[in-house]
Amino acid sequence: MFGGLLCGVGMISAAFCTSILQLYICVGFITGFGLALNLQPSVIIIGKYFLKRRPIANGLAMAGSPVMLCTLAPLNQFLFDNFGWRGSFLILGAILLNCCVAGALFRPIGAGTALVKTQVNKEEKDALKEKTIEDGPMGKKTEEEEGRDCFEKVNQYLDFSLFKHRGFLIYLIGNVLMFLGFFAPIVFLAPYAKHTGIDEYSAAFLLSILAIVDMVARPATGIIANSRWVRPRIQYFFSFAIAFNGACHLLCPLASSYTGLIVYSSFFGLAFGMVCAMLFETLMDLVGAARFTSAVGLVTIAECCTILLGPPIGGILIDTFGDYKYMFIKCGVVMVLAGTFLFIMNYYNYRMLAKEEKERKKKEDPKSVRTENEGKKIWNKDSTQDGPELEPLREKGEGVKKEMNGTNEV
């Protein structure tokens, strides 16, 4: 809700700006910070509510952004033509204030139970603190514990032990590489169409086509990813989606006409929707729901660097060569490399996990066998050390064994 308020305030303030620096602060910093506060809770809340059908839930939730993207390009053009850029910022700010309403609907499960537990823990800590003050010498130990508690609190929100997690590191490296070429084609699609001689509204309509296909692709991908054939190996499906995205960009320079650009936009929307639908689901599949909050924070921090670098690098290539095709080729190559890297490394990760599981079972089985053997030896030892009062029973038991052996021989 606070993120929605920042978004609205940032966009409305931009309507009164008089310099580009003020626009950087209002639109870039204030609105950007508000959007960041909107993204994290909306991704995390899905994991709180869903487990069995989580991929479908992620796909449906992620379908919201292409709905807005579908209407945003022509809407921006319409607002600019009728109200100017200042009026456009005011209207967009009012639209973004609706994020406060969406935030009000994020109701955590078991809030009452969590509140009771928090109160109990607080009472226990107060009692412990009073006890340590009375004991005197325990004061130094309490200070050490307080320092440890402070570190644990920081580690609770940003779990740096994830950097020792093999699957998390593979995901992080692959995604950082992928985002170098992920958003740049969207930024330059309409300018590229205008560069080829297409009018402004037709160029903006390409983004609408992309968004419509994207809107259908995200829930459809969620349904496929939730199937029993794909979900156990969802990382491979995610790698394929990234490589498919890159292949679309490599073929884009061949689309010289408006019809060709419509075909490219359709396939690009399909590939883009597939990646977005599985972007956070694959991360949760690797690290689990308990560590997902910290993982999202760390991944977002790392990815933002390449997200910022991608479009400027594309712009430099366009300015250097005077042609848009080199930008699309760069994005395609980077994304194909990222998809290939993730596919190979996830195969390695699955193999290592299977090997570790096999070794763990192997360690557990001999232990249980050894325990049983030791038990039998102890029982035999105790029986041989029994007193003379058990001799008649032992002789009787040997007689029964002989009778059984005789019966078996017959």
Disulfide bonds with the S-S distance in Angstrom:
none
